[in-house]
Amino acid sequence: MFSLKRKGDYRVQLTRILKKPGKYSVELYLFTPHESNFSAWTLTEQHFFFNSLEHRFSRLGMPDKDRVSKADRSFKLLSPHYEIMYGSWLFQYRASMDRLRQQIQSAEPTAEPLKRALRLSQNFAERLRKTIPEQSNQQRYFRLVDVYFSWHAEQFLLECMTLEGFSELDQELRDAIQGFLQQEYRHRGKLKYMSDFNGTPTRVWNRMSLYLRLLEYPVLLRAKVTELGAGTVKVVKAISTMLVMSLVTYFLFNARSGGQQLTLSLLVGIALVYAMRDILRDDMIKSLTQWLRKGKPRWKIRLLMPYTHILLALQKVWLDYRKLPELPQQVLENAGKWATNEERQIICYRSVLNLGKAALEQDQIQERLILDCEELCKMIQATRNKLFVWADQDDPSSTVQAHPIEKQHDYNLLLVCTEPGETQSSAQRWHLRLGTNGIVQCESKNTPWPSPEEQQQKKNWLQRLRERLRGG
């Protein structure tokens, strides 16, 4: 199952961990609101794929053969394995802390998740700082990891301290958290890290975001995108040209066999054929190509190992805009009242990932699906409407207050997943409320999706029905 996290004003991130090889299928359906002017004209499919959607995979571990003791000096020569291992440790730590953050934010803060977060941070600090590398490039990477970890752990604990109910927790736990934060402060001063934490909040945040991108490089799988269908477009162009030339040649031969001369009217007719071809050519090629490639993937993505460029997985991607009757039958049958308008557009994204065994020799793979809603927010037209109310509802003689109204659009995000070895799917749904300045609200919703047993029963019933029809 995916977990959702807000990232900034416009972005939401869906993450999960892939633990076994095989075929992973992800289908994302974004239901647009009634009042939106969303269409293929306002936001093309290709622009949405490359600018509003980001599908990434990163490593969360190292092979057993590389997990040698850090006390072994020969291991320090195994660069870039050093960067890969330490980067994997860091992102494994971040994934664990993100799960704890969601657990804490979903209810009142309790001692157990805070104790676990503190223990994870203490253990990671001890493992990270046990041995300092000697090579200069590894020292630079170690410094980035150490600075970012210290900042990330501090931000997590400070955020927990601001939550309502933290002051009611056990005094011993609060003292332990305070002691860890003071220890990190002394560690920064000892290793001269304080300059990385100086500056305005915006500057510090942007600096740490830059550090994170640098740290991601050794663990993020390289994506080589290939757009499919180029051969189909060429064939359609060749066929359209052949038809037009055949028609022109037919006219010329008929004129010659009939003993007619090349009159002005015949030349004008041929010119009109060419003109009609130029007018209709692009639309005709686009329509025929879409018809021939209907149901076929639009992009093929090869996921490669960092540095070595070994192929780890192959991903096929579909993306198109559909209306409600064009959705898969299972989605139609289980869609609720939030999917009733047959006229509005639905963004349909589908990914099929074939993950090889070699990829999971590196431990686990983290899958991240990031949706950027900035383009959707730009489509919301700002309003100047105001709501006027009494300052005191019980006193009509009080002053009048004017409240500006912000126009908002409600989107529904449905995610359908199938894992290796399973024929039954699972679904999750979120409700997104967008405003002109970003995401206003994001909450999980119950989805009336059939259980695996119900899906299997229906599948067996359909198979028996087909057998009876064949037998009849």
Phi, psi and omega in degrees: 000148180271149171246141185253141180217135174286137177229095181080197185280332190243349191245145170235144183237129176252128183228151171204167181250128177264121188246349182220151181287161178136201186257120178249129179242132178230127176238124181245127178238118178251108183274118182278155183283168182296318188275359182282148176262027182293134176196177178292343178279321182281330179210107184290158181297318181295320178295320179295319183294317186272344185240332185250353182228134182224120182241110186236156177226135180222158182272147179237020180189184180228155176297154182301327182292339179264356181270058178272168182294139178288349175285342179285115185292335180293335179296332182293347179268357186273035175290137013270011180299332178299309181296321180296317183292313182292323176296320177296318177301314183297316183285335171294318178297315180298320179297319178295318180292326177295321177295320178293324179298316178296322179295321181288319183286338180285344179210182177294145181298131178241168186290325189297307179295328177291320177298319180293319178297318179294319180293319177299317181293318179295317180294320180293319179299319180293317181291321182293318189263011182294320181223131178261129183293162181257330180289144187295318181292325177288328177296321178295318180292320178300319180296318178298316179298315183295316180295313183294319179299315181300318179291316183295316179297319179296317180298320180297312183289322177295322177297319178295325181292337180274351182287149178291130181103352180294322182294343181270356180286172183300137182297324181297320178294317179296323177293322179295319178295316179297321179295320179295319179296320177293324178296318178295323179296317178293323180297320178296318179294323181294319182262011176060048176265355190299331180296333179287341182256001180272154179118179178291158178305320180296319181292319178297317180298314180295325178295316180292327176295322176295316177302319181297319178295322177292322180288334181289334190306314183288343186249349182275126179292136181282131181254122175251108187267132176235124178278127182269159177099001180296322178294322178296319179298317180296319180295317180296318178299317181295319181293318179296319178294320180296319180296317180295315180294325177295320179295317179295316179297322178298316178299316182295317181292322177296319179296322181287317182291332179276003180073013180276153176266162179287091181279169179296323181295322178294318179296321177295321178298317178296319178297322178295324177298316178295321180296317178296325178297316181293326180289316187264354189300307184296315180295321180293316179297317180297315182294315180295320179296316178297322179293318180290328183259015180298126180086357180261152181295150180265332181225147172241129184239125175261123181262119187247152176292138175301145177070305185276338179060033174281136181289123181253326184204158178235129184238135174245138189231135172244144174207124176202166177256130181230167170257167189305315181296343183271358181286159175304151185300321181295323178291320179296318183292331186250006176285141182268203181292342180286355180230072184240343183275118183277354184263332186284155181278148178234126178279121183244116178240132180225136180227133174240117184248124174257104186261121181278166179294329182298328181293324184271000167291341177272021181087241186244159179244130175264127178257130180232127177241111186250126178251120179261117185264012185297317180295324178291324179292328179294337180282349180280120181280127180294147180237151178253013181293149179225148175253125183257128181222161173287143176298324176239111184299334181271357183230097181296345180272000180285175182290159180261134178248143179248124180248117177294144182256128177260126179285136183226151177239140180256125177245151174241128182250115179250130182237121181244126186233147172226130183257166182302139178078002181240135176262345180267146183255162174234156186224149174225151180222142176230148176255122180249128175248118185251142173238181181293337182255011177130199182281123180272318184211144177215116183218149179281145180232151175289142181241124179284067183260137182294148179288164178304323179295317179294321178295320180293320178298317179294322179296317178296321180296319179294322178296318178295323179295318178296319180297321179294320179295321178293319180293326179289000000 
